[in-house]
Amino acid sequence: MYLFAHIGYTFLAVELVFIFIYIFKKLSGKNLVKVHWGIRYVSFYALLLGSLGPDIIDKAISLPITGNGRYIGHSILFDIIVSLVVLAVFWKNKRIWIGFIVGWQIHMILDTGGFMPWLFPFVSYEFPERTLSYWEMFQLPSVYLNEIFGIVSLIVVVVLYLHRKLPLLDVLKEDFSKQPSYLITIDKNRKNI
């Protein structure tokens, strides 16, 4: 998969999970004061970086070596190591480590359709060299349709945010604040209950 497909599908998947959680809570009879979107619970930047992480590593490091864009960044061992390091470094900031790890895992799931060196370095793989150029790949329906659906997914997420009147610029700034405004809102709501 490529840039827009990974980003769009990841952000849409996170929002759909939180919509289902909201519906489940509503059906179970909980009195919900306010709906919080997934982007309020995970860091936008961490989710974005996680959704592109395996490709950033493999395209930069292994593409010149193996001729294939999937190498160590797409292995289970590296996945576990990166997740544990991010968890350890950002332990106190749940929005960052959850966003990054979720983005990374969704990327791995989206890439399962092709060659994946899951057990590298424990298993020796024959890395198939890519025979098509990027331009030739983008002419394949499986590639350009995924990119189009990725862009559509991003548009759907933005429309959902705009429909709920979610202040996107405030959300993007929250990643750098010590106490995001959604936590303050939740604390105020708890005091009123």
C-alpha positions in Angstrom: 0.0 0.0 0.0 1.0 3.6 -0.3 0.8 6.9 1.4 -2.8 7.9 1.3 -4.1 4.4 1.7 -2.1 3.8 4.9 -3.0 7.2 6.4 -6.7 7.3 5.3 -7.5 3.7 6.3 -5.7 4.1 9.7 -7.5 7.3 10.6 -10.9 6.0 9.5 -10.4 2.7 11.4 -9.6 4.6 14.6 -12.7 6.8 14.2 -14.9 3.8 13.4 -13.7 2.0 16.6 -14.6 5.0 18.7 -18.0 5.3 17.0 -18.7 1.7 17.8 -17.6 2.2 21.4 -19.9 5.2 21.7 -22.8 3.2 20.2 -22.1 0.2 22.6 -22.0 2.5 25.6 -25.2 4.3 24.5 -27.0 0.9 24.0 -25.8 -0.3 27.4 -27.7 2.6 29.0 -24.8 4.9 29.9 -25.7 8.5 30.1 -23.0 10.0 27.8 -22.5 13.8 28.3 -20.3 14.3 25.3 -19.0 12.3 22.3 -15.3 12.2 22.0 -13.8 11.3 18.7 -10.8 8.9 18.4 -8.5 11.8 17.5 -9.1 13.2 21.0 -7.8 10.0 22.6 -4.8 9.3 20.3 -2.1 11.7 19.2 -2.7 12.8 15.6 1.1 13.0 15.0 1.8 9.6 16.6 -1.0 7.9 14.6 0.3 9.5 11.4 3.9 8.5 12.1 2.9 5.0 13.2 0.8 4.5 10.1 3.8 5.2 7.9 6.5 3.8 10.2 7.3 0.4 8.7 7.5 1.9 5.2 9.7 4.8 6.4 12.2 2.4 7.8 12.1 -0.2 5.0 12.0 2.1 2.1 15.0 4.1 3.4 17.1 1.2 4.7 16.3 -2.0 2.8 15.1 -0.8 -0.6 18.7 -0.1 -1.8 20.0 -3.3 -0.1 17.3 -5.9 -1.1 15.4 -4.2 -3.9 12.3 -4.8 -1.9 10.4 -2.3 0.3 9.6 -4.8 3.0 12.3 -5.9 5.2 13.0 -5.5 9.0 10.3 -2.9 9.5 7.7 -5.4 8.5 8.9 -8.2 10.8 7.1 -9.3 14.0 10.4 -9.0 16.0 10.9 -5.4 15.0 7.2 -4.6 15.5 7.5 -5.8 19.1 10.7 -4.0 19.8 9.5 -0.7 18.4 6.2 -1.0 20.3 8.0 -1.7 23.6 10.4 1.2 23.1 7.6 3.7 22.3 5.6 2.4 25.3 8.6 2.8 27.6 9.6 6.3 26.3 6.1 7.7 26.3 4.6 5.7 29.2 3.1 8.9 30.8 1.6 10.2 27.6 -1.0 7.6 26.7 -2.2 9.5 23.6 1.2 9.2 22.0 2.1 5.6 22.7 -1.4 4.3 21.9 -1.5 6.4 18.7 1.8 5.2 17.5 1.3 1.6 18.3 -2.2 1.5 16.8 -0.9 3.2 13.6 1.9 0.7 13.3 -0.3 -2.3 13.8 -2.9 -1.1 11.3 -0.1 -0.6 8.8 1.1 -4.2 9.3 -2.5 -5.5 8.9 -2.9 -3.5 5.7 0.3 -4.9 4.2 -0.6 -8.6 4.8 -1.8 -9.1 1.2 1.8 -9.2 -0.2 5.2 -10.5 0.6 5.9 -10.1 4.4 9.1 -11.2 6.1 7.2 -11.9 9.3 9.9 -14.0 11.0 12.9 -12.2 9.8 15.8 -12.6 11.0 14.9 -16.1 12.3 13.9 -17.3 8.9 15.9 -16.7 5.7 13.8 -15.1 3.0 14.2 -14.7 -0.7 13.3 -11.0 -1.1 11.6 -10.6 -4.5 13.0 -7.6 -6.3 10.5 -5.1 -7.4 10.4 -5.2 -11.2 8.0 -2.3 -11.7 8.8 1.4 -11.3 6.7 3.6 -9.0 4.9 5.0 -12.1 4.2 1.5 -13.4 2.8 0.5 -10.1 0.5 3.5 -9.9 -1.0 2.3 -13.2 -2.2 -0.9 -11.5 -5.9 -0.8 -10.4 -5.1 -2.3 -7.0 -2.6 0.5 -6.3 -4.5 3.6 -7.6 -7.9 2.4 -6.3 -6.4 1.9 -2.8 -4.9 5.4 -3.0 -8.3 6.9 -4.1 -10.1 5.1 -1.3 -7.4 6.3 1.2 -8.1 9.9 0.1 -11.8 9.3 0.3 -11.3 7.9 3.9 -9.4 11.0 4.9 -12.2 13.2 3.5 -14.8 11.2 5.4 -12.8 11.7 8.6 -12.5 15.4 8.1 -16.2 15.7 7.2 -17.0 13.8 10.5 -14.9 16.3 12.4 -16.4 19.3 10.7 -19.9 17.9 11.3 -19.3 17.5 15.0 -17.7 21.0 15.0 -14.5 19.6 16.3 -11.8 22.4 16.4 -9.1 20.6 14.4 -6.4 23.3 15.1 -7.0 22.9 18.8 -6.8 19.2 18.6 -3.4 19.4 16.7 -2.1 21.8 19.4 -3.2 19.4 22.2 -0.4 17.0 21.4 2.1 19.5 22.7 0.1 20.7 25.8 0.6 19.1 29.2 -3.1 18.6 29.9 -5.2 18.4 26.7 -8.5 20.2 26.7 -10.5 16.9 26.3 -9.2 15.8 29.8 -10.2 19.1 31.3 -13.7 18.7 29.7 -14.0 15.1 31.1 -12.9 16.3 34.6 -15.5 19.1 34.6 -18.2 16.7 33.5 -17.3 14.2 36.3 -17.6 17.0 38.9 -21.1 17.8 37.6 -22.3 14.2 37.8 
